[in-house]
Amino acid sequence: MQLADLVVLCDHGRRRWQVVGNDSFAVLAALDVEGRLFAAVDGEVVHLVRKGAFLGTCTGACYLNPGGDGLWPAPEGSRLGYEYATGAWRVPPGLTGARYAVLHSTNTSLTIRAEIDLITGDGLGIPTAFERAVNLDGLAMEVTETIEYLGSRELPADRCRLAPWSLAQFQGGPGCLACFPESPVRDLYDSSAALRTCADGLWQAGTDTPTRYQLAMGSATSWIELRDPQRGWRIRRTTQPLPPGQQHIDIADLPPDQELDGAPVRYSVYSDPSGFVELEVAGGCPAVLRPGDRLAVTARTEFIRI
């Protein structure tokens, strides 16, 4: 899809948008579509675009995935997660209905913000603000993802775990590989052992699969990358160290009656049988969440022609 076509799609769906950059490299923020970011190189949108999310309305029974680069809260599941407030998996309406405001915009930078109330699987309501600060650097976008806690009470770890979680979506399929340096890896769903190999210090996982998988990696992993020779892209994501006092956590998709007990996650790769792949970056949180805390992670996404 061309960036001009994405602008037309936003206008047709009556979704607000903001673009920064130039003809060589630009980023569109879909302000009324979860604040998703879409990067375009030479006018071509590189991220996945799902048109239905720009034209339709999400419900509890039907989530319309927009694609792009999104900010969600982690963890996903367990009694402390944010996708099981109703007992079954669903994307919180606070996310799908968010309306981002533009706080700052220049030719190469953009900051957007929306207030989003979250509910844990335990039924605890957590008022927050999501903030996305974008800076363009060559053919790379660096985004500082921040979740600010707006509540008035301190929340210890046994009541609340909250971390920013950046999910960048792209087309998967035949010949498309997710890669990352050799390091410990954990399956968050069924085993992916038959789909991945490790050689010369590099893990490679195919993205053409009839079943979903999600690979989680900790602090020993320094980057993750999507290699797509058919479309001519290498897309690499890296993160800066977390702010002092914030630690990575488990982000696993667990039933709401279970406890988080897995290793902390810095990166993850999700491959969906519908044909898309996510390169995911997770932030962290403190041992006690206090009013005014800003939980942040800075993710850099580089777009390399091959």
C-alpha positions as CSV (number, residue, x, y, z in Angstrom):
1,M,0.0,0.0,0.0
2,Q,1.2,3.5,-0.7
3,L,1.2,6.2,2.0
4,A,-1.2,8.3,-0.1
5,D,-3.7,5.3,-0.2
6,L,-3.5,5.0,3.6
7,V,-4.3,8.7,4.0
8,V,-7.4,8.2,1.7
9,L,-8.3,5.1,3.8
10,C,-8.2,7.2,7.1
11,D,-10.3,9.9,5.5
12,H,-12.8,7.5,4.2
13,G,-13.2,5.9,7.6
14,R,-13.3,9.3,9.3
15,R,-10.2,8.5,11.3
16,R,-7.9,11.4,12.2
17,W,-4.2,11.1,11.2
18,Q,-0.9,12.9,11.4
19,V,2.2,12.4,9.2
20,V,5.8,13.4,9.9
21,G,8.8,12.9,7.6
22,N,9.3,13.3,3.9
23,D,9.0,11.5,0.6
24,S,12.0,9.2,1.5
25,F,10.8,8.2,4.9
26,A,7.6,9.1,6.7
27,V,5.4,7.8,9.6
28,L,1.7,8.2,9.8
29,A,0.0,8.1,13.2
30,A,-3.6,6.8,13.0
31,L,-4.9,8.9,16.0
32,D,-8.3,7.2,16.1
33,V,-7.0,3.7,15.4
34,E,-5.3,2.8,18.6
35,G,-2.6,5.4,17.9
36,R,-1.0,2.9,15.5
37,L,2.1,4.0,13.6
38,F,2.8,3.1,10.0
39,A,6.2,3.7,8.4
40,A,6.6,4.4,4.7
41,V,9.8,4.2,2.6
42,D,9.7,6.0,-0.7
43,G,6.0,6.2,-0.4
44,E,5.5,2.5,0.3
45,V,4.0,1.5,3.6
46,V,6.1,-1.3,5.1
47,H,4.0,-2.2,8.1
48,L,0.9,-4.4,7.8
49,V,-2.3,-2.6,7.0
50,R,-5.7,-4.2,7.7
51,K,-8.3,-2.0,6.1
52,G,-11.3,-3.3,8.1
53,A,-10.0,-1.6,11.3
54,F,-10.2,1.8,9.6
55,L,-13.7,1.2,8.3
56,G,-15.4,-0.9,11.0
57,T,-16.0,-0.9,14.7
58,C,-14.5,-3.4,17.2
59,T,-16.8,-5.3,19.5
60,G,-16.2,-7.8,22.3
61,A,-16.9,-10.6,19.8
62,C,-14.9,-9.2,16.9
63,Y,-11.5,-7.5,17.2
64,L,-10.4,-5.6,14.0
65,N,-6.6,-5.7,13.9
66,P,-5.3,-2.5,12.3
67,G,-1.7,-3.7,11.8
68,G,1.1,-1.1,12.1
69,D,3.1,-0.5,15.3
70,G,0.9,-0.4,18.4
71,L,1.3,0.2,22.1
72,W,-0.4,-2.2,24.4
73,P,-0.2,-2.9,28.2
74,A,1.6,-6.0,29.5
75,P,1.1,-8.6,30.8
76,E,-1.5,-10.1,28.4
77,G,-2.9,-12.8,30.6
78,S,-3.0,-14.2,34.2
79,R,-5.1,-12.6,36.9
80,L,-2.9,-9.4,36.6
81,G,-3.2,-9.2,32.8
82,Y,-5.4,-6.9,30.7
83,E,-7.0,-9.1,28.1
84,Y,-9.2,-11.2,30.4
85,A,-11.3,-8.7,32.4
86,T,-14.4,-10.5,31.1
87,G,-13.0,-14.0,31.7
88,A,-12.4,-14.5,28.0
89,W,-9.7,-13.0,25.8
90,R,-10.6,-9.6,24.3
91,V,-8.8,-6.4,23.5
92,P,-9.9,-3.8,26.1
93,P,-12.4,-1.2,24.7
94,G,-10.2,1.4,26.3
95,L,-7.6,0.5,23.7
96,T,-9.8,0.1,20.7
97,G,-11.7,3.3,21.5
98,A,-8.7,5.5,22.4
99,R,-8.5,8.9,20.7
100,Y,-5.0,10.2,20.7
101,A,-4.2,13.9,20.8
102,V,-1.1,15.5,19.2
103,L,1.1,17.1,21.8
104,H,4.1,17.9,19.6
105,S,4.9,17.7,15.9
106,T,7.8,18.7,13.7
107,N,9.1,17.5,10.4
108,T,11.0,14.6,12.1
109,S,9.2,14.1,15.5
110,L,5.7,13.6,16.9
111,T,4.3,13.0,20.4
112,I,0.7,11.7,20.8
113,R,-1.2,10.9,24.0
114,A,-4.5,9.3,25.1
115,E,-6.0,8.5,28.5
116,I,-6.9,4.8,28.7
117,D,-8.5,3.0,31.7
118,L,-7.4,-0.6,32.1
119,I,-9.0,-3.5,34.0
120,T,-7.0,-6.5,35.2
121,G,-8.3,-10.1,35.2
122,D,-8.8,-9.6,39.0
123,G,-11.2,-6.7,38.2
124,L,-8.9,-3.9,39.4
125,G,-9.3,-0.7,37.5
126,I,-6.1,1.2,36.6
127,P,-6.3,4.7,35.1
128,T,-3.4,5.4,32.7
129,A,-2.2,7.6,29.9
130,F,-0.5,6.2,26.9
131,E,2.2,8.4,25.3
132,R,4.1,7.7,22.1
133,A,7.1,10.0,21.2
134,V,8.4,9.4,17.7
135,N,11.7,10.5,16.3
136,L,12.9,9.8,12.7
137,D,16.5,9.1,12.0
138,G,17.5,8.2,8.5
139,L,15.4,5.1,7.6
140,A,14.6,4.4,11.3
141,M,11.9,5.3,13.7
142,E,12.7,5.6,17.4
143,V,9.7,5.5,19.6
144,T,9.7,6.1,23.4
145,E,6.6,4.3,24.6
146,T,5.3,5.5,28.0
147,I,2.4,4.4,30.2
148,E,1.8,6.9,33.0
149,Y,-0.1,5.7,36.0
150,L,-2.8,8.2,36.9
151,G,-4.2,6.5,40.0
152,S,-4.1,7.9,43.5
153,R,-3.1,4.6,45.3
154,E,0.1,2.7,45.5
155,L,-0.2,-0.8,44.0
156,P,2.3,-3.5,45.0
157,A,3.4,-6.3,42.6
158,D,0.9,-8.8,43.9
159,R,-1.9,-6.5,42.9
160,C,-0.6,-4.9,39.7
161,R,2.0,-5.6,37.0
162,L,2.1,-3.0,34.2
163,A,4.6,-2.5,31.4
164,P,4.6,-0.8,28.0
165,W,4.5,-3.4,25.2
166,S,5.2,-2.4,21.6
167,L,3.9,-4.7,18.8
168,A,5.1,-4.0,15.2
169,Q,3.2,-6.0,12.6
170,F,4.4,-7.0,9.1
171,Q,3.4,-9.5,6.4
172,G,4.7,-13.0,7.0
173,G,4.6,-16.0,4.8
174,P,6.8,-18.2,2.6
175,G,10.5,-17.3,2.7
176,C,10.0,-14.8,5.5
177,L,12.1,-15.4,8.6
178,A,12.2,-14.0,12.2
179,C,15.8,-13.9,13.4
180,F,17.7,-13.1,16.6
181,P,21.0,-13.9,18.2
182,E,21.5,-17.3,19.9
183,S,20.2,-17.0,23.4
184,P,17.6,-18.7,25.7
185,V,14.2,-18.8,24.1
186,R,10.8,-19.8,25.5
187,D,7.6,-20.8,23.8
188,L,4.6,-18.9,25.1
189,Y,2.1,-21.2,23.2
190,D,2.7,-24.7,21.8
191,S,6.2,-25.8,20.9
192,S,7.8,-24.1,17.8
193,A,10.8,-26.4,17.8
194,A,10.0,-27.8,14.4
195,L,9.8,-24.3,12.9
196,R,13.1,-22.8,14.1
197,T,16.8,-23.6,13.7
198,C,19.9,-22.3,15.3
199,A,23.2,-22.1,13.4
200,D,26.3,-19.9,13.5
201,G,25.0,-18.1,16.6
202,L,21.6,-17.1,15.0
203,W,18.1,-18.3,15.6
204,Q,15.8,-18.4,12.5
205,A,12.1,-19.1,12.7
206,G,9.8,-19.5,9.6
207,T,6.6,-17.5,9.5
208,D,4.6,-19.6,7.1
209,T,2.8,-21.9,9.5
210,P,-0.8,-23.2,10.0
211,T,-0.5,-22.7,13.8
212,R,0.4,-19.7,15.9
213,Y,3.6,-19.4,17.9
214,Q,5.2,-16.9,20.2
215,L,8.8,-16.9,21.2
216,A,10.0,-15.0,24.2
217,M,13.5,-13.8,24.9
218,G,15.1,-12.1,27.9
219,S,17.8,-9.6,28.5
220,A,20.5,-11.8,26.8
221,T,18.9,-11.0,23.4
222,S,20.2,-7.8,21.9
223,W,17.9,-7.5,18.8
224,I,15.2,-9.1,16.8
225,E,14.8,-9.0,13.0
226,L,12.4,-9.9,10.2
227,R,14.0,-10.9,6.9
228,D,11.7,-10.8,3.9
229,P,13.6,-11.4,0.7
230,Q,10.3,-11.6,-1.4
231,R,9.4,-8.0,-0.5
232,G,13.0,-6.9,-0.2
233,W,13.2,-5.9,3.5
234,R,15.2,-6.5,6.6
235,I,13.5,-4.9,9.6
236,R,15.4,-4.8,12.9
237,R,14.2,-3.8,16.3
238,T,16.4,-2.9,19.3
239,T,15.7,-1.3,22.7
240,Q,17.5,1.0,25.1
241,P,18.1,0.0,28.7
242,L,15.1,0.5,31.0
243,P,14.9,3.5,33.3
244,P,16.3,2.9,36.8
245,G,14.0,1.0,39.1
246,Q,12.1,-0.7,36.3
247,Q,12.5,-4.4,35.6
248,H,11.2,-6.6,32.7
249,I,8.3,-9.0,33.6
250,D,6.6,-12.0,32.1
251,I,4.1,-11.0,29.5
252,A,2.6,-14.4,28.8
253,D,-1.0,-15.0,27.6
254,L,-2.3,-17.1,30.5
255,P,-5.8,-17.9,31.7
256,P,-7.0,-15.3,34.3
257,D,-7.0,-17.9,37.1
258,Q,-3.2,-18.4,36.8
259,E,-0.2,-16.6,38.2
260,L,2.7,-15.1,36.2
261,D,5.6,-17.5,36.8
262,G,7.8,-17.3,33.7
263,A,11.0,-15.5,32.9
264,P,11.1,-11.8,32.2
265,V,10.6,-10.8,28.6
266,R,12.6,-8.2,26.7
267,Y,11.6,-9.2,23.1
268,S,9.2,-11.6,21.6
269,V,8.1,-12.8,18.1
270,Y,4.6,-13.7,17.3
271,S,3.6,-15.5,14.1
272,D,-0.1,-15.8,13.2
273,P,-1.5,-18.3,10.7
274,S,-3.6,-15.5,9.2
275,G,-0.4,-14.3,7.6
276,F,1.2,-11.7,9.8
277,V,4.2,-11.6,12.2
278,E,4.9,-9.3,15.1
279,L,8.3,-8.1,16.3
280,E,7.5,-7.2,19.9
281,V,9.4,-5.1,22.5
282,A,8.5,-5.1,26.2
283,G,9.3,-2.6,28.8
284,G,9.2,-3.1,32.6
285,C,7.8,-1.8,35.8
286,P,8.8,-1.1,39.4
287,A,8.1,-3.4,42.4
288,V,5.5,-0.9,43.6
289,L,3.5,1.2,41.2
290,R,3.1,4.7,42.6
291,P,0.9,7.7,41.5
292,G,2.6,9.6,38.7
293,D,5.0,6.7,37.7
294,R,6.0,6.8,34.0
295,L,6.8,3.3,32.7
296,A,8.9,3.7,29.5
297,V,10.8,1.7,26.9
298,T,12.5,3.2,23.8
299,A,12.3,1.0,20.7
300,R,14.2,1.6,17.5
301,T,12.9,0.1,14.2
302,E,15.3,0.1,11.2
303,F,14.1,-0.5,7.7
304,I,16.9,-1.9,5.5
305,R,16.4,-2.6,1.7
306,I,17.9,-6.0,0.5
